[in-house]
Structures are given as C-alpha cells and as structure tokens.
Amino acid sequence: MKCYHVLECSTLVSIQQETLLWLDQHQELFESKEFWNKIDYVDFIRNSPSLIQYINSLGLKLRECAILIGYENGVSRHTDEGPIVAKINIPILNTQDTYTEWYTESGEQLARVEINKPVVFNSSIPHQVVMGKSARTPRIMLACMFYKDPLNYLD
C-alpha cells in the first residue's frame, strides 16, 4: 500500500478561502497550540460548500473533519489511531516548504511530499511533518475522514 496519492482539485482556492473564513470565527483553535483539533464538522461543512462539492465529486461521504495546526517544530513521528487508514489532507495555509515523511518501523524513509494539493494520506504508516528553512507558520491542513476509507487510491 502506498504512503500517499496526490489528487487534483479545481476548487482548492475556494476550499482554502472558506476554511480560513471559518477559522477567523474559531480563534480558540490557535490558542491551544494543539496539532490535531477536532472541530464541529457539521458547522464547518455548512460553511464549506466547495468542500462538499469536491468530496461529492470523489464519490465519498464525509464522516468528520479536523484542523491540523503546525508550528516551528513540525510534528514528531507518529502513527494515527485506527480504524481509519486513508484520510484526505487538504492544504489550507503555509504548506510550502513543509514536508510529510513516512518511515518503516526501523526508521528508513519510505516517502516524502510537500502537500500543495489534496492528498490521500496513509495514516497507518509512521509519519512526521518537517519544516523547511523558508516554512511559515502556522501551517494549516484540513483532514477529512470518511465512512468508507478511499483505500483504492493507495493500491
């Protein structure tokens, strides 16, 4: 199974704008300094018609969303909790010169990607976020989880 798969998205700018508008009303997410932020995704998707249109175009049914906020230190290597394996991460802000890397259990790097388009993300493989020298923060990513994992993209 692959570590990731890049998706095309003609509405990415609209998704980013709608997400940033929603975040303007939810500044508490930045105060916590947490990386993984579960959100009221029902409220979020009510204000994100471009996201719903995009998810529908992929034939997926959204289960929940989270806002991932990264700072200068990136995110240390970890494996996400199951049962979800395949998520779609959508870049929202400051993802240039930031990299997601996947590793074997013994520490050998399997893959590395700068997420500047939506990516089907294999969260069952150990991974980390590395910030490059010109990276800006906060790095904001939208994680989307589904009722049926889009595993077909990772074959």
Protein Blocks (a to p, Z undefined) as FASTA:
>chain_A
ZZbdcdddfklmmmmmmmmmmmmmmmmlmmnopabdcddfklmmmmmmmlmmmmmmnopa
cfbdcdddddfklpaddddddfbfbdcdddfbhpghiacddddfkopafbdcddfbdcdd
dfkbccdddddfklccdddddddddfbdckklmZZ
